[in-house]
Amino acid sequence: MTAALLLRALCEFLRKTVADYAAAQSSAGGYVPPTVFDWYLPFKDARREDIDFPFITARIVNGDDPVDDPSAALYSTVRIDLAFGVYSGHRLIKPNDDPIHPDGAYDLLNLMEHVRTALFREGIIDRKFRIERPYKWSIPEEQPYPLWVGEAQTIWTVQSATQQNNEGVDLYGDRWPV
């Protein structure tokens, strides 16, 4: 349940973070803020030609209850991957410019950096989830031009479930003290 609450809080934080972000081009040509989705992009309707760019998706990948850390009984970590996508059609600056100039790569990098900076400035979201280092990001070499995609791996510290001993519980023949 804690991981689900974290994912919802992160998506809400990302929506607020990019609400006024106007550096991402839509397939229609105008500049719009990225849409934030939890888990995955929505399924496509084959009858429609629109695309969901620009976007950010947040998806829980795994969690960890560390055993070597003295605070292990109190805290767990959750890894959430972020996927980023922007659209950047052909933009020629001068007549002899290369038509496949990596403007979209810069648009993508700027969006990814905008989000990373906001996350570490905030540090803790919803007053209970803390982002940790390392924060890893990558932009694959192969890109589906004119679409540009990248990803980031985030690690979050969350409160862990703790064992509660109830009076009269008998485990393996031993009684827990009250």
N, CA, C and O atoms as a DFTB+ gen file, in Angstrom:
712 C
 N C O
     1  1       0.825      -1.190       0.000
     2  2       0.000       0.000       0.000
     3  2       0.871       1.257       0.000
     4  3       0.544       2.236      -0.670
     5  1       1.977       1.234       0.747
     6  2       2.852       2.403       0.797
     7  2       3.424       2.724      -0.579
     8  3       3.504       3.894      -0.952
     9  1       3.822       1.707      -1.337
    10  2       4.367       1.925      -2.674
    11  2       3.308       2.545      -3.584
    12  3       3.623       3.423      -4.387
    13  1       2.076       2.104      -3.469
    14  2       0.997       2.672      -4.288
    15  2       0.773       4.143      -3.935
    16  3       0.563       4.975      -4.818
    17  1       0.820       4.453      -2.656
    18  2       0.657       5.856      -2.233
    19  2       1.816       6.712      -2.749
    20  3       1.621       7.857      -3.157
    21  1       3.026       6.141      -2.724
    22  2       4.186       6.850      -3.261
    23  2       3.998       7.137      -4.745
    24  3       4.236       8.259      -5.193
    25  1       3.578       6.143      -5.507
    26  2       3.393       6.336      -6.949
    27  2       2.366       7.425      -7.227
    28  3       2.576       8.271      -8.096
    29  1       1.276       7.406      -6.507
    30  2       0.248       8.449      -6.700
    31  2       0.786       9.831      -6.330
    32  3       0.540      10.806      -7.039
    33  1       1.516       9.912      -5.226
    34  2       2.074      11.202      -4.797
    35  2       3.112      11.704      -5.799
    36  3       3.169      12.899      -6.093
    37  1       3.933      10.791      -6.323
    38  2       4.944      11.188      -7.303
    39  2       4.282      11.694      -8.574
    40  3       4.691      12.723      -9.110
    41  1       3.272      10.996      -9.064
    42  2       2.583      11.446     -10.282
    43  2       1.952      12.820     -10.077
    44  3       2.008      13.667     -10.968
    45  1       1.361      13.042      -8.926
    46  2       0.771      14.356      -8.643
    47  2       1.853      15.436      -8.593
    48  3       1.665      16.532      -9.121
    49  1       2.979      15.127      -7.963
    50  2       4.096      16.074      -7.920
    51  2       4.591      16.385      -9.338
    52  3       4.842      17.543      -9.672
    53  1       4.728      15.353     -10.160
    54  2       5.191      15.563     -11.540
    55  2       4.202      16.401     -12.333
    56  3       4.611      17.255     -13.120
    57  1       2.898      16.171     -12.140
    58  2       1.886      16.987     -12.836
    59  2       2.036      18.463     -12.475
    60  3       1.971      19.332     -13.344
    61  1       2.236      18.734     -11.203
    62  2       2.424      20.128     -10.774
    63  2       3.741      20.695     -11.316
    64  3       3.811      21.862     -11.701
    65  1       4.775      19.862     -11.342
    66  2       6.095      20.304     -11.795
    67  2       6.088      20.710     -13.259
    68  3       6.755      21.673     -13.635
    69  1       5.347      19.992     -14.088
    70  2       5.359      20.285     -15.528
    71  2       4.113      21.022     -16.002
    72  3       3.932      21.214     -17.204
    73  1       3.254      21.437     -15.078
    74  2       2.011      22.109     -15.469
    75  2       2.260      23.354     -16.311
    76  3       1.479      23.662     -17.211
    77  1       3.326      24.058     -16.027
    78  2       3.629      25.272     -16.793
    79  2       4.884      25.110     -17.649
    80  3       5.487      26.097     -18.069
    81  1       5.267      23.872     -17.900
    82  2       6.444      23.587     -18.719
    83  2       6.031      23.669     -20.182
    84  3       5.272      22.822     -20.656
    85  1       6.507      24.652     -20.889
    86  2       6.054      24.889     -22.268
    87  2       7.171      24.677     -23.278
    88  3       7.190      25.332     -24.320
    89  1       8.085      23.790     -22.997
    90  2       9.186      23.566     -23.924
    91  2       9.067      22.222     -24.626
    92  3      10.027      21.760     -25.243
    93  1       7.913      21.597     -24.542
    94  2       7.716      20.303     -25.176
    95  2       6.691      20.444     -26.295
    96  3       5.568      20.896     -26.072
    97  1       7.086      20.057     -27.482
    98  2       6.253      20.198     -28.664
    99  2       5.291      19.016     -28.781
   100  3       5.668      17.877     -28.506
   101  1       4.058      19.286     -29.187
   102  2       3.119      18.198     -29.447
   103  2       3.179      17.843     -30.923
   104  3       3.776      18.566     -31.720
   105  1       2.561      16.733     -31.283
   106  2       2.574      16.324     -32.687
   107  2       1.797      17.309     -33.553
   108  3       2.000      17.351     -34.766
   109  1       0.919      18.095     -32.955
   110  2       0.171      19.102     -33.707
   111  2       1.017      20.342     -33.973
   112  3       0.600      21.222     -34.726
   113  1       2.183      20.422     -33.375
   114  2       3.099      21.518     -33.638
   115  2       3.184      22.556     -32.540
   116  3       4.177      23.280     -32.463
   117  1       2.176      22.653     -31.687
   118  2       2.217      23.626     -30.603
   119  2       3.010      23.104     -29.425
   120  3       3.373      21.929     -29.377
   121  1       3.273      23.979     -28.484
   122  2       4.008      23.590     -27.286
   123  2       3.016      23.376     -26.148
   124  3       2.216      24.256     -25.832
   125  1       3.079      22.220     -25.553
   126  2       2.160      21.842     -24.485
   127  2       2.942      21.211     -23.343
   128  3       4.024      20.666     -23.563
   129  1       2.413      21.275     -22.136
   130  2       3.089      20.575     -21.035
   131  2       2.954      19.069     -21.205
   132  3       1.961      18.602     -21.762
   133  1       3.934      18.300     -20.737
   134  2       3.850      16.839     -20.823
   135  2       2.690      16.304     -19.983
   136  3       2.369      16.852     -18.929
   137  1       2.079      15.247     -20.456
   138  2       1.053      14.541     -19.696
   139  2       1.761      13.489     -18.847
   140  3       2.664      12.797     -19.317
   141  1       1.338      13.382     -17.596
   142  2       1.941      12.405     -16.676
   143  2       0.990      11.224     -16.522
   144  3      -0.188      11.397     -16.213
   145  1       1.518      10.025     -16.741
   146  2       0.749       8.792     -16.607
   147  2       1.393       7.916     -15.545
   148  3       2.617       7.882     -15.416
   149  1       0.561       7.205     -14.779
   150  2       1.129       6.204     -13.881
   151  2       1.142       4.864     -14.600
   152  3       0.208       4.525     -15.326
   153  1       2.174       4.134     -14.398
   154  2       2.469       2.829     -14.966
   155  2       2.860       2.907     -16.432
   156  3       4.047       2.811     -16.742
   157  1       1.924       3.074     -17.338
   158  2       2.238       3.002     -18.765
   159  2       1.432       4.037     -19.544
   160  3       0.485       4.628     -19.026
   161  1       1.829       4.242     -20.798
   162  2       1.012       5.057     -21.691
   163  2      -0.313       4.330     -21.923
   164  3      -0.352       3.100     -21.900
   165  1      -1.393       5.073     -22.146
   166  2      -2.667       4.388     -22.401
   167  2      -2.627       3.618     -23.719
   168  3      -1.855       3.940     -24.622
   169  1      -3.471       2.600     -23.807
   170  2      -3.571       1.836     -25.045
   171  2      -4.054       2.757     -26.162
   172  3      -4.871       3.650     -25.936
   173  1      -3.541       2.530     -27.359
   174  2      -3.869       3.365     -28.502
   175  2      -5.120       2.862     -29.205
   176  3      -5.380       1.661     -29.289
   177  1      -5.884       3.825     -29.704
   178  2      -7.015       3.532     -30.567
   179  2      -6.491       3.627     -31.997
   180  3      -6.085       4.702     -32.439
   181  1      -6.497       2.519     -32.716
   182  2      -5.924       2.478     -34.067
   183  2      -6.639       3.426     -35.029
   184  3      -6.085       3.791     -36.067
   185  1      -7.853       3.819     -34.693
   186  2      -8.594       4.733     -35.571
   187  2      -8.156       6.181     -35.412
   188  3      -8.489       7.029     -36.241
   189  1      -7.413       6.465     -34.354
   190  2      -6.944       7.836     -34.117
   191  2      -5.466       7.912     -34.417
   192  3      -4.720       6.973     -34.143
   193  1      -5.044       9.021     -34.976
   194  2      -3.641       9.174     -35.341
   195  2      -2.841       9.989     -34.334
   196  3      -1.626      10.115     -34.482
   197  1      -3.489      10.547     -33.314
   198  2      -2.759      11.378     -32.366
   199  2      -1.810      10.524     -31.525
   200  3      -1.997       9.316     -31.377
   201  1      -0.808      11.172     -30.992
   202  2       0.173      10.490     -30.155
   203  2       0.206      11.165     -28.793
   204  3      -0.259      12.295     -28.638
   205  1       0.751      10.475     -27.821
   206  2       0.741      10.960     -26.443
   207  2       1.991      11.761     -26.086
   208  3       2.339      11.852     -24.909
   209  1       2.660      12.332     -27.055
   210  2       3.874      13.097     -26.789
   211  2       3.512      14.558     -26.630
   212  3       2.667      15.060     -27.371
   213  1       4.112      15.241     -25.706
   214  2       5.117      14.842     -24.713
   215  2       4.456      14.112     -23.537
   216  3       3.275      14.301     -23.248
   217  1       5.254      13.275     -22.872
   218  2       4.723      12.513     -21.745
   219  2       5.830      12.205     -20.741
   220  3       7.024      12.300     -21.022
   221  1       5.355      11.828     -19.543
   222  2       6.195      11.234     -18.500
   223  2       5.378      10.089     -17.929
   224  3       4.202      10.269     -17.612
   225  1       5.976       8.920     -17.795
   226  2       5.317       7.827     -17.085
   227  2       6.155       7.478     -15.858
   228  3       7.383       7.552     -15.882
   229  1       5.466       7.098     -14.791
   230  2       6.122       6.642     -13.563
   231  2       5.647       5.225     -13.296
   232  3       4.446       4.958     -13.270
   233  1       6.606       4.307     -13.096
   234  2       6.275       2.893     -12.937
   235  2       7.121       2.284     -11.823
   236  3       8.346       2.408     -11.820
   237  1       6.460       1.632     -10.888
   238  2       7.168       0.940      -9.822
   239  2       7.854      -0.291     -10.413
   240  3       7.234      -1.077     -11.130
   241  1       9.133      -0.446     -10.103
   242  2       9.906      -1.581     -10.611
   243  2      10.122      -2.620      -9.525
   244  3       9.901      -3.809      -9.756
   245  1      10.554      -2.188      -8.334
   246  2      10.780      -3.134      -7.250
   247  2      10.910      -2.396      -5.927
   248  3      10.906      -1.166      -5.880
   249  1      11.023      -3.157      -4.872
   250  2      11.217      -2.609      -3.539
   251  2      12.248      -3.426      -2.796
   252  3      12.590      -4.534      -3.210
   253  1      12.744      -2.880      -1.693
   254  2      13.798      -3.561      -0.939
   255  2      13.644      -3.238       0.543
   256  3      13.474      -2.080       0.925
   257  1      13.706      -4.261       1.357
   258  2      13.773      -4.104       2.804
   259  2      15.180      -4.497       3.214
   260  3      15.456      -5.681       3.407
   261  1      16.082      -3.522       3.350
   262  2      17.488      -3.848       3.625
   263  2      17.663      -4.517       4.987
   264  3      16.913      -4.253       5.927
   265  1      18.670      -5.389       5.073
   266  2      18.937      -6.075       6.332
   267  2      20.225      -5.594       6.988
   268  3      20.396      -5.785       8.192
   269  1      21.130      -4.982       6.244
   270  2      22.416      -4.572       6.794
   271  2      22.391      -3.179       7.410
   272  3      23.351      -2.777       8.067
   273  1      21.327      -2.455       7.212
   274  2      21.228      -1.079       7.676
   275  2      20.594      -1.075       9.076
   276  3      19.596      -1.763       9.294
   277  1      21.159      -0.310      10.032
   278  2      20.576      -0.269      11.384
   279  2      19.126       0.220      11.392
   280  3      18.355      -0.153      12.276
   281  1      18.749       1.053      10.415
   282  2      17.378       1.558      10.378
   283  2      16.476       0.675       9.515
   284  3      15.368       1.078       9.160
   285  1      16.949      -0.533       9.175
   286  2      16.221      -1.431       8.269
   287  2      14.821      -1.757       8.777
   288  3      13.907      -1.964       7.979
   289  1      14.647      -1.804      10.078
   290  2      13.326      -2.124      10.606
   291  2      12.334      -0.990      10.377
   292  3      11.124      -1.203      10.443
   293  1      12.835       0.212      10.109
   294  2      11.955       1.366       9.976
   295  2      11.723       1.797       8.535
   296  3      10.674       2.359       8.222
   297  1      12.683       1.543       7.656
   298  2      12.591       2.081       6.308
   299  2      12.811       1.011       5.245
   300  3      13.581       0.067       5.424
   301  1      12.112       1.194       4.143
   302  2      12.274       0.363       2.957
   303  2      12.578       1.299       1.794
   304  3      12.440       2.516       1.915
   305  1      12.990       0.728       0.675
   306  2      13.182       1.549      -0.513
   307  2      12.305       1.006      -1.638
   308  3      12.002      -0.185      -1.699
   309  1      11.911       1.907      -2.512
   310  2      11.102       1.570      -3.678
   311  2      11.767       2.212      -4.883
   312  3      12.105       3.396      -4.865
   313  1      11.950       1.414      -5.936
   314  2      12.508       1.957      -7.178
   315  2      11.360       2.271      -8.129
   316  3      10.507       1.425      -8.397
   317  1      11.355       3.491      -8.629
   318  2      10.374       3.918      -9.624
   319  2      11.144       4.423     -10.835
   320  3      12.008       5.292     -10.725
   321  1      10.814       3.864     -11.985
   322  2      11.420       4.325     -13.237
   323  2      10.506       5.351     -13.894
   324  3       9.284       5.203     -13.920
   325  1      11.127       6.379     -14.416
   326  2      10.406       7.410     -15.153
   327  2      10.769       7.285     -16.621
   328  3      11.944       7.150     -16.964
   329  1       9.780       7.330     -17.478
   330  2      10.024       7.354     -18.921
   331  2       9.577       8.712     -19.431
   332  3       8.537       9.231     -19.025
   333  1      10.370       9.281     -20.323
   334  2      10.103      10.604     -20.872
   335  2       9.980      10.484     -22.385
   336  3      10.694       9.697     -23.005
   337  1       9.094      11.247     -22.971
   338  2       8.983      11.272     -24.422
   339  2       8.616      12.666     -24.899
   340  3       7.734      13.316     -24.338
   341  1       9.294      13.113     -25.933
   342  2       8.964      14.392     -26.561
   343  2       8.892      14.191     -28.069
   344  3       9.444      13.240     -28.623
   345  1       8.204      15.103     -28.700
   346  2       8.101      15.120     -30.154
   347  2       8.910      16.308     -30.645
   348  3       8.800      17.406     -30.100
   349  1       9.708      16.097     -31.654
   350  2      10.451      17.211     -32.236
   351  2      10.576      16.956     -33.729
   352  3      11.451      16.225     -34.192
   353  1       9.674      17.581     -34.457
   354  2       9.686      17.441     -35.902
   355  2      10.853      18.180     -36.518
   356  3      11.659      18.795     -35.820
   357  1      10.930      18.114     -37.790
   358  2      12.009      18.718     -38.573
   359  2      12.001      20.244     -38.401
   360  3      11.016      20.907     -38.723
   361  1      13.114      20.790     -37.888
   362  2      13.262      22.240     -37.732
   363  2      14.570      22.654     -38.374
   364  3      15.643      22.383     -37.835
   365  1      14.487      23.298     -39.504
   366  2      15.703      23.790     -40.159
   367  2      15.978      25.218     -39.703
   368  3      15.090      26.070     -39.714
   369  1      17.211      25.462     -39.305
   370  2      17.587      26.807     -38.909
   371  2      18.093      27.575     -40.116
   372  3      17.739      28.738     -40.310
   373  1      18.917      26.932     -40.925
   374  2      19.411      27.515     -42.176
   375  2      19.102      26.536     -43.297
   376  3      18.944      25.342     -43.041
   377  1      19.012      27.008     -44.518
   378  2      18.638      26.101     -45.614
   379  2      19.523      24.869     -45.745
   380  3      19.017      23.818     -46.140
   381  1      20.821      24.936     -45.435
   382  2      21.675      23.754     -45.613
   383  2      21.868      22.951     -44.319
   384  3      22.743      22.087     -44.261
   385  1      21.077      23.217     -43.298
   386  2      21.194      22.437     -42.068
   387  2      20.763      20.997     -42.301
   388  3      19.928      20.706     -43.158
   389  1      21.347      20.122     -41.529
   390  2      20.980      18.711     -41.567
   391  2      19.530      18.578     -41.095
   392  3      19.208      19.043     -40.001
   393  1      18.644      17.958     -41.884
   394  2      17.240      17.860     -41.473
   395  2      17.021      16.995     -40.237
   396  3      15.984      17.125     -39.586
   397  1      17.956      16.122     -39.895
   398  2      17.813      15.308     -38.686
   399  2      18.769      15.852     -37.634
   400  3      19.656      15.144     -37.156
   401  1      18.581      17.084     -37.291
   402  2      19.386      17.714     -36.244
   403  2      18.805      17.297     -34.894
   404  3      17.587      17.164     -34.776
   405  1      19.628      17.089     -33.887
   406  2      19.124      16.553     -32.622
   407  2      18.435      17.581     -31.731
   408  3      18.641      17.564     -30.518
   409  1      17.621      18.477     -32.296
   410  2      16.879      19.405     -31.450
   411  2      16.025      18.650     -30.442
   412  3      15.913      19.048     -29.282
   413  1      15.422      17.550     -30.900
   414  2      14.590      16.749     -30.003
   415  2      15.376      16.191     -28.838
   416  3      14.833      16.058     -27.741
   417  1      16.634      15.862     -29.042
   418  2      17.467      15.366     -27.949
   419  2      17.634      16.452     -26.888
   420  3      17.610      16.165     -25.691
   421  1      17.800      17.684     -27.324
   422  2      17.912      18.783     -26.361
   423  2      16.584      19.033     -25.654
   424  3      16.561      19.302     -24.453
   425  1      15.476      18.946     -26.394
   426  2      14.162      19.098     -25.768
   427  2      13.954      18.021     -24.707
   428  3      13.479      18.306     -23.607
   429  1      14.313      16.788     -25.042
   430  2      14.183      15.678     -24.109
   431  2      15.080      15.883     -22.893
   432  3      14.631      15.732     -21.757
   433  1      16.330      16.221     -23.124
   434  2      17.269      16.436     -22.029
   435  2      16.807      17.558     -21.107
   436  3      16.930      17.447     -19.887
   437  1      16.282      18.628     -21.673
   438  2      15.780      19.738     -20.852
   439  2      14.615      19.300     -19.975
   440  3      14.550      19.669     -18.803
   441  1      13.690      18.512     -20.536
   442  2      12.566      18.016     -19.740
   443  2      13.065      17.110     -18.624
   444  3      12.632      17.239     -17.479
   445  1      13.969      16.200     -18.946
   446  2      14.495      15.284     -17.932
   447  2      15.220      16.040     -16.822
   448  3      15.087      15.701     -15.646
   449  1      15.973      17.045     -17.189
   450  2      16.704      17.844     -16.197
   451  2      15.750      18.689     -15.353
   452  3      15.973      18.869     -14.156
   453  1      14.704      19.202     -15.965
   454  2      13.687      19.976     -15.238
   455  2      13.074      19.119     -14.123
   456  3      12.910      19.580     -12.994
   457  1      12.739      17.866     -14.455
   458  2      12.141      16.960     -13.475
   459  2      13.159      16.589     -12.399
   460  3      12.836      16.626     -11.212
   461  1      14.382      16.232     -12.793
   462  2      15.407      15.850     -11.817
   463  2      15.668      16.971     -10.824
   464  3      15.734      16.740      -9.617
   465  1      15.814      18.182     -11.335
   466  2      16.064      19.334     -10.469
   467  2      14.909      19.552      -9.496
   468  3      15.135      19.811      -8.314
   469  1      13.683      19.449      -9.982
   470  2      12.515      19.649      -9.111
   471  2      12.454      18.582      -8.017
   472  3      12.138      18.887      -6.868
   473  1      12.754      17.339      -8.372
   474  2      12.710      16.264      -7.375
   475  2      13.722      16.495      -6.262
   476  3      13.390      16.330      -5.088
   477  1      14.948      16.874      -6.607
   478  2      15.963      17.053      -5.570
   479  2      15.811      18.368      -4.826
   480  3      16.244      18.473      -3.679
   481  1      15.211      19.369      -5.444
   482  2      14.899      20.598      -4.692
   483  2      13.862      20.312      -3.619
   484  3      13.964      20.792      -2.490
   485  1      12.853      19.512      -3.995
   486  2      11.793      19.171      -3.053
   487  2      12.317      18.187      -2.004
   488  3      12.087      18.375      -0.809
   489  1      13.015      17.149      -2.443
   490  2      13.615      16.172      -1.523
   491  2      12.621      15.174      -0.957
   492  3      12.824      13.964      -1.064
   493  1      11.561      15.664      -0.364
   494  2      10.529      14.816       0.237
   495  2       9.192      15.231      -0.360
   496  3       8.831      16.408      -0.334
   497  1       8.459      14.259      -0.896
   498  2       7.137      14.592      -1.431
   499  2       6.064      14.005      -0.525
   500  3       6.248      12.965       0.107
   501  1       4.956      14.697      -0.484
   502  2       3.805      14.305       0.329
   503  2       4.181      14.117       1.800
   504  3       3.527      13.366       2.523
   505  1       5.220      14.791       2.228
   506  2       5.698      14.806       3.611
   507  2       6.093      13.439       4.150
   508  3       6.221      13.266       5.362
   509  1       6.294      12.443       3.244
   510  2       6.673      11.128       3.752
   511  2       7.547      10.281       2.843
   512  3       8.014       9.223       3.265
   513  1       7.784      10.707       1.616
   514  2       8.576       9.917       0.679
   515  2       9.811      10.707       0.270
   516  3       9.696      11.800      -0.284
   517  1      10.997      10.155       0.544
   518  2      12.251      10.866       0.277
   519  2      12.984      10.239      -0.902
   520  3      13.185       9.026      -0.949
   521  1      13.383      11.087      -1.858
   522  2      14.175      10.612      -2.988
   523  2      15.617      10.443      -2.532
   524  3      16.130      11.241      -1.747
   525  1      16.260       9.405      -3.028
   526  2      17.639       9.090      -2.637
   527  2      18.551       9.129      -3.847
   528  3      18.086       9.153      -4.986
   529  1      19.820       9.135      -3.602
   530  2      20.814       8.979      -4.643
   531  2      21.267       7.520      -4.620
   532  3      21.296       6.945      -3.532
   533  1      21.608       6.905      -5.685
   534  2      21.860       7.518      -6.980
   535  2      20.570       7.695      -7.780
   536  3      19.637       6.901      -7.671
   537  1      20.544       8.728      -8.564
   538  2      19.507       8.982      -9.558
   539  2      20.185       8.725     -10.895
   540  3      21.137       9.417     -11.254
   541  1      19.706       7.749     -11.622
   542  2      20.352       7.388     -12.889
   543  2      19.408       7.712     -14.036
   544  3      18.201       7.489     -13.946
   545  1      19.968       8.236     -15.104
   546  2      19.147       8.521     -16.284
   547  2      19.914       8.136     -17.537
   548  3      21.143       8.056     -17.534
   549  1      19.170       7.900     -18.607
   550  2      19.811       7.546     -19.870
   551  2      18.918       7.941     -21.035
   552  3      17.695       8.023     -20.923
   553  1      19.584       8.183     -22.157
   554  2      18.911       8.453     -23.416
   555  2      19.470       7.442     -24.412
   556  3      20.643       7.524     -24.777
   557  1      18.647       6.489     -24.856
   558  2      19.152       5.478     -25.788
   559  2      19.668       6.102     -27.079
   560  3      19.157       7.124     -27.536
   561  1      20.677       5.478     -27.653
   562  2      21.259       5.985     -28.893
   563  2      20.244       5.940     -30.035
   564  3      20.121       6.900     -30.796
   565  1      19.526       4.842     -30.154
   566  2      18.518       4.706     -31.210
   567  2      17.245       5.429     -30.771
   568  3      16.719       5.167     -29.689
   569  1      16.761       6.324     -31.600
   570  2      15.556       7.090     -31.302
   571  2      14.559       6.959     -32.450
   572  3      14.954       6.924     -33.615
   573  1      13.256       6.885     -32.122
   574  2      12.228       6.746     -33.155
   575  2      11.835       8.108     -33.738
   576  3      10.688       8.537     -33.608
   577  1      12.790       8.782     -34.380
   578  2      12.591      10.126     -34.912
   579  2      11.258      10.228     -35.644
   580  3      10.951       9.334     -36.433
   581  1      10.450      11.260     -35.432
   582  2      10.704      12.508     -34.707
   583  2      10.365      12.436     -33.223
   584  3      10.251      13.470     -32.564
   585  1      10.205      11.228     -32.693
   586  2       9.943      11.042     -31.272
   587  2      11.263      10.792     -30.565
   588  3      12.142      10.111     -31.094
   589  1      11.399      11.341     -29.377
   590  2      12.636      11.202     -28.601
   591  2      12.255      10.704     -27.218
   592  3      11.339      11.236     -26.592
   593  1      12.961       9.675     -26.734
   594  2      12.620       9.065     -25.457
   595  2      13.856       8.909     -24.573
   596  3      14.977       8.758     -25.058
   597  1      13.618       8.951     -23.275
   598  2      14.671       8.751     -22.289
   599  2      14.062       8.159     -21.032
   600  3      12.842       8.040     -20.911
   601  1      14.926       7.789     -20.099
   602  2      14.422       7.197     -18.860
   603  2      15.303       7.582     -17.684
   604  3      16.465       7.954     -17.841
   605  1      14.708       7.479     -16.498
   606  2      15.441       7.730     -15.257
   607  2      15.031       6.689     -14.234
   608  3      13.887       6.235     -14.218
   609  1      15.972       6.315     -13.382
   610  2      15.709       5.396     -12.273
   611  2      15.779       6.190     -10.983
   612  3      16.787       6.836     -10.698
   613  1      14.711       6.140     -10.205
   614  2      14.688       6.840      -8.929
   615  2      14.548       5.822      -7.798
   616  3      13.913       4.780      -7.959
   617  1      15.143       6.138      -6.667
   618  2      15.033       5.315      -5.463
   619  2      14.397       6.188      -4.383
   620  3      14.806       7.330      -4.173
   621  1      13.404       5.643      -3.710
   622  2      12.665       6.374      -2.686
   623  2      12.732       5.631      -1.365
   624  3      12.643       4.403      -1.338
   625  1      12.887       6.362      -0.269
   626  2      12.807       5.792       1.062
   627  2      11.380       5.966       1.554
   628  3      10.817       7.060       1.513
   629  1      10.810       4.860       2.020
   630  2       9.442       4.871       2.538
   631  2       9.432       4.191       3.894
   632  3      10.351       3.445       4.232
   633  1       8.402       4.449       4.660
   634  2       8.282       3.804       5.961
   635  2       7.980       2.331       5.754
   636  3       7.174       1.970       4.897
   637  1       8.621       1.493       6.529
   638  2       8.449       0.052       6.420
   639  2       7.369      -0.433       7.378
   640  3       7.059       0.222       8.373
   641  1       6.819      -1.561       7.066
   642  2       5.906      -2.215       8.005
   643  2       6.736      -2.787       9.142
   644  3       7.829      -3.304       8.910
   645  1       6.244      -2.703      10.345
   646  2       6.965      -3.247      11.489
   647  2       6.125      -4.334      12.156
   648  3       4.895      -4.299      12.142
   649  1       6.820      -5.279      12.728
   650  2       6.140      -6.388      13.390
   651  2       5.474      -5.900      14.660
   652  3       6.028      -5.095      15.408
   653  1       4.275      -6.405      14.886
   654  2       3.550      -6.068      16.098
   655  2       3.274      -7.361      16.842
   656  3       2.716      -8.301      16.277
   657  1       3.660      -7.411      18.097
   658  2       3.452      -8.615      18.901
   659  2       2.165      -8.459      19.692
   660  3       1.943      -7.454      20.368
   661  1       1.342      -9.458      19.593
   662  2       0.072      -9.450      20.328
   663  2       0.160     -10.412      21.500
   664  3       0.831     -11.441      21.423
   665  1      -0.521     -10.068      22.585
   666  2      -0.520     -10.916      23.774
   667  2      -1.117     -12.275      23.420
   668  3      -2.149     -12.361      22.753
   669  1      -0.459     -13.318      23.872
   670  2      -0.966     -14.658      23.695
   671  2      -0.593     -15.311      22.376
   672  3      -1.036     -16.429      22.111
   673  1       0.184     -14.678      21.560
   674  2       0.593     -15.280      20.300
   675  2       1.670     -16.314      20.609
   676  3       2.654     -16.007      21.281
   677  1       1.486     -17.518      20.127
   678  2       2.406     -18.610      20.405
   679  2       3.111     -18.995      19.105
   680  3       2.492     -19.567      18.208
   681  1       4.395     -18.684      19.005
   682  2       5.168     -19.029      17.823
   683  2       6.199     -20.073      18.193
   684  3       7.035     -19.837      19.066
   685  1       6.153     -21.228      17.541
   686  2       7.124     -22.293      17.746
   687  2       7.261     -22.686      19.215
   688  3       8.341     -23.065      19.667
   689  1       6.157     -22.591      19.952
   690  2       6.167     -23.025      21.335
   691  2       6.679     -21.991      22.308
   692  3       6.689     -22.237      23.514
   693  1       7.111     -20.819      21.811
   694  2       7.582     -19.749      22.719
   695  2       6.500     -18.697      22.852
   696  3       5.804     -18.359      21.895
   697  1       6.381     -18.186      24.081
   698  2       5.421     -17.111      24.299
   699  2       6.160     -15.784      24.284
   700  3       7.232     -15.645      24.872
   701  1       5.564     -14.803      23.595
   702  2       6.139     -13.453      23.574
   703  2       5.768     -12.765      24.872
   704  3       4.629     -12.878      25.325
   705  1       6.698     -12.059      25.474
   706  2       6.358     -11.315      26.684
   707  2       5.435     -10.152      26.365
   708  3       5.491      -9.573      25.280
   709  1       4.600      -9.825      27.312
   710  2       3.654      -8.726      27.126
   711  2       4.302      -7.415      27.455
   712  3       3.661      -6.369      27.359
